[in-house]
């Protein structure tokens, strides 16, 4: 089941974010302060970030965060899959594919974008099966 993230999910999501951001799937390590701010934005009234929980009965199996933007290159709104984490014991059972279909159905008029590390071949395979294609950008940041 996919549902909206709620305040009572905070500690579970924080634990998953700590694992996710310490893994080779993510370049930056982040911090608990950043993670808590992200979660608060997902469960609060931030119009730019949404959080989702994947669960089976009462067990949380993973989480996702999506950000809203606009792509001038594509000429339409864009949904960025910022975080997509599925616990190791729940991988390979279709949660990622189900989530991509869920977001695509929720935002059919939007382009979907995401970042993935080259070494994360399982994720790349999932994203390709869901219709994503690689762009050869260099991402830059300030701050």
N, C-alpha and C positions, 0 to 999 in steps of 0.2 A: 504494500500500500504506500502511496505517496501522499503526504499531507504537508500543510504549512507548518513551519517551525514556530514553536511557542516558547514563552519565557521559561517554562519548566524544563525545556530541553537544554538549557544553557550549559550545564556541567557535562552532559553527554557529548554535546557538540564540541565543547572546548577540548575534551579528551581526544576526540577524533581529529580535530584541527592540529593538535600537538603532534599526533602521529603522522598525519598527512604532510605537514610543513617540515617535518624532520626527515622525510623520505626523499629519495632522488627524483620524485615526480614533480617537485617544486624547487625553483632556484632559490627563493628567499626563505629564511627560517621563521620570520614573523616574530611575534611576542604575544604573551598572554593578554597584554593590554590591547594590542591590535585585534586579536581574536575576539575578546569580549566586546570591543566596539563594533566589530562586524556582526556578531550575534545580536547585539542590541539594535543595530540598524535593521536586521532581518525581522525582528519581532516587534519593532517599534513602528513609527509612522514615516520612516524614510521612503521617499518615492522611487529611489534608485536601486535598492537592493531587496531581494526576496530570498527567503530561506525555506528549504524543504527537508523533510525527514523521510527516510525510507524505513519502513518497519514491517515486521511479520508478527502478528498477534501483538504482544507487548514488548518485543525485542527491537531495539533500534539497530538497523543494519547499515546505515550510512546517512549522509547528508549531502546537500548541494546548495550553492548560492548562485543566483543569477543577477546580473546588473543590466540596467536598461540604458541605452544610448541611442545615438543616431549615426548612421554611416553615410557620409557624403559621397563616398565611392560607389555605394550601392543604391543611394537615393531613397533610403527607407530606414525605419527604426531597426535597431539591432539589439538582440539579447545576447549578452556575454555569459557563457557558462564559466563563472569565476572559480568555483570549487565543485568538484564532483568526487566524493570519497565514499567507497564501499568497503566495509570491513572485509579482511581476507577470507573469512569463512563464508561470506555471502557473495563472493565474486563468481562470475561465470554462470549465474542463474537468470540473467536477463534484466537485472535492475537498471543498469546503465541504459540499455536500449529502451526499456519502458519509460525511463525518465526523459530521454530525448524525444520520444513520441509525445509524451505528456506536454512538454514545453512547446513543441511544434504545434500541437493542437491548441494550446492556450494562446499562443502568439503566432497565428498563421501568416500574418502580414509582415512579420519581422524576419530579418536575416539572423542566423545563429552563428556566433563566433566563439572560439575558445583557443587556449594555448595548451600545448602539450610538449613535454620534453622528448627529444628524439629517441632516448633510451626506453621510453615507456611504450613498447611495441604493442602490448595488450590493449592499452587505451587507444592508440592510433588505429588499430584494427577495428575496434568498436566504432570509433568516429567515422572511419571510412564506410563501414557497413550502414551507418546512419546518414550517409550522403555528404559528409564533410570532405573538403579537399584542402590540401596544403597550399599556403601562400608563402612566399619567400621573403618575408619582412624581417627586418632587424627591429626589435622592440627597444625603445629608449624610454627613460623615465627621469624625472627630476623630483627631488624631495623624498 
